[in-house]
């Protein structure tokens, strides 16, 4: 079993919680919780349709709900801890959507390591 932790900014805000608070609780959250459960159980062994490696240690957790496609970006901090940096609703098919999201995840990862290493 792996421990899932949401990244918290130095100001105390949690981008993942902010994202989850913005989506439909009854429709989308059960799907997200289900896929997070798979990630928690399988960690780096989770592959296939739910996970895509992006770059520099950042992974994308892919979640399809009736409302659309959602993404949670994450990295591994140690052998048992998974840090979810933030999430977003993927509305476009373009790859360009990933540049700002990946940049944000990399900044949060660096901050996390600076404060926890």
N, C-alpha and C positions, 0 to 999 in steps of 0.2 A: 504494500500500500504506500502511496506517495502522498505527501502533504501538499495541499494547494493553498497558496497564500496570494492575496491581492496586493499589488504594489500600492504603497501609500506615499504620496509626495511629501516633501519636507514641510509643506504648509498644513499637512494633516488630511488633505483631500484624497479620496480613492477614485481614480478614473474608472475602474471596473464597476464599482458600486454605483457611480453616477450613471454609467451606461445602462446597467441592469435596471436601475430605477426609472429609466426613460422608456422602457419597452413594455409591452403588454404582459402583465403578470400571469394571467390565466391561459393565454394562448402560447406565448413564446418561452417563458421561464421553464416549464416542464421539459421541453426539448433541450434547453441549455443545461439544466441540471443533469439530465440523462447523459449527455456527452461529457460533461465535467466528471461524472461518476466513472465513465470509462477511462478518462485520462488519469484520474486518481488511482484507479485499480491497475492500469497497465503502464503508465508513465511513458518512457521512451519506446516501449514496445508497441504502443498504439500507432497504427499506420493506416494506410488505405484512404478511404474517402473523408475521414475526419481530421487528418493531419497533413500539413505541408510544411517542409522546411523552407524558410525564406533565405536568411543569410545571417552570418555572425552570431549564431546561437539562438536566433529568434525563430520560433515556430508559429504556425497559424492553426488554430483549432477551428474547423469548419462545421457550422451548425445550420442545417436546413430546417425551417419551421414552415407552418402554413402562411406566415407573414413574409417569408423571404429568407435570404441568406444572411447569417450573422457570423462574425469572426471575432475570436478572442486571440490576442497575441501573447505569447509567453516564452519563458526561458527556464532552463534548469539551473538552480543555484548550487546545489550539491547533489549527492546521489539520491536523495529522497525528497527534495523540495522543488516544487514547480511554482514559479512566480508569474501570475497573470498580470500583464502590464495594463491592458485596456481592451476595450471591445468597440465594434462598430457594426452598423447595418450596411452590408454590401449591396448597393443599389445599382452599381455600374458593372459592366462586364470588362471594362478596360483595366489593364494592368496598372495604369497611372494612379489608380486609387491607392495602391500599395506604397508608393514613394513617401507621402507624408505620414502614413500610418507606421511604416517600417522605421522611419526616422524618429518618430515619437517613441516607439518601443525601444529602440537602441539608446535613446537619451535616458529613458526610465531605467533600463538595464544598467547603464553606467552609473547613474545616481544610486541605484540599489547596491551595487558592488562597492561604491565609494563609502557608503554608510554602514555596510554589513560585512565587509571582508576583513 
